[in-house]
């Protein structure tokens, strides 16, 4: 078991990629703190993997304090929670939508470090995996604000790795490609996920299939494991060569 004896927090873990990550980590021996705003699904996920559910809003400092307090022996943090505005022209994105995108996708990473890094320093090190997106590397039209927020996560991850490396804290990020299995897929597509919409997205992925929660979970598992002890500041595309 690659994470035996380790404790991990996974944000946005009630469904989609987060659920896949939480489940895979538990299979590999980790004690998982499942975080989400969805009480019912979050509790169900935690129960199914023998973990603990903590409801917390990742855009609020007080909630982060409570979340980290629930894991005093924390080894791994996966910042998976994310949000997007609906696919539409840049000039039609409202100020409130802009603020929410940056609060959930970027501010949450900042707040996580404020509370997790001091704990990791006391424990002699730790691991952070931030879920960014291929949107931050090869953006699609109609998602400019979301794209830029994920670009920020990529740069933050690299810079955090450089700054916190002397504390034996590793920071990496994973860039998933579009998946119809996530709650945000209809917003990315700008409408219903029809067969035609799937074909349109699939045509941009050379490997010929979408990323799945298991694909993302396996990438996170490697980066969180001791096998990646010398890997920090990396951004791993899990995208079937879409960004090539």
JOLINGI-V875562 format. One record per residue. RES is the residue in one small letter. BURIAL is b if it has 16 or more other C-alpha atoms within 10 Angstrom, else e. Layout:
# JOLINGI-V875562
RES;BURIAL, RES;BURIAL
This chain:
# JOLINGI-V875562
x;e, x;b, x;b, x;e, x;e, x;b, x;b, x;b, x;b, x;b, x;b, x;b, x;b, x;b, x;b, x;b, x;b, x;b, x;b, x;b, x;b, x;b, x;b, x;b, x;b, x;b, x;e, x;b, x;e, x;b, x;b, x;b, x;b, x;b, x;b, x;b, x;b, x;e, x;e, x;e, x;b, x;b, x;b, x;b, x;b, x;b, x;e, x;e, x;b, x;e, x;b, x;b, x;b, x;b, x;b, x;b, x;b, x;b, x;b, x;e, x;b, x;e, x;b, x;b, x;b, x;e, x;b, x;b, x;e, x;e, x;b, x;e, x;e, x;b, x;b, x;b, x;b, x;b, x;b, x;b, x;b, x;b, x;b, x;b, x;b, x;b, x;b, x;b, x;e, x;e, x;e, x;e, x;b, x;e, x;e, x;e, x;b, x;e, x;e, x;b, x;b, x;b, x;b, x;b, x;b, x;b, x;b, x;b, x;b, x;b, x;b, x;b, x;b, x;e, x;b, x;b, x;b, x;e, x;b, x;b, x;e, x;e, x;e, x;e, x;b, x;b, x;b, x;b, x;b, x;b, x;b, x;b, x;b, x;b, x;b, x;b, x;b, x;e, x;b, x;e, x;e, x;b, x;b, x;b, x;b, x;b, x;b, x;b, x;b, x;b, x;b, x;b, x;b, x;b, x;b, x;b, x;b, x;b, x;e, x;b, x;b, x;e, x;e, x;b, x;b, x;e, x;b, x;b, x;b, x;b, x;b, x;b, x;b, x;b, x;b, x;b, x;b, x;b, x;b, x;b, x;e, x;e, x;e, x;b, x;b, x;b, x;b, x;b, x;b, x;b, x;e, x;e, x;e, x;e, x;e, x;e, x;e, x;b, x;e, x;e, x;b, x;b, x;e, x;b, x;b, x;e, x;e, x;e, x;b, x;b, x;b, x;b, x;b, x;b, x;b, x;b, x;b, x;b, x;b, x;b, x;b, x;e, x;b, x;b, x;b, x;e, x;e, x;e, x;e, x;e, x;b, x;b, x;b, x;b, x;b, x;b, x;b, x;b, x;b, x;b, x;e, x;b, x;b, x;e
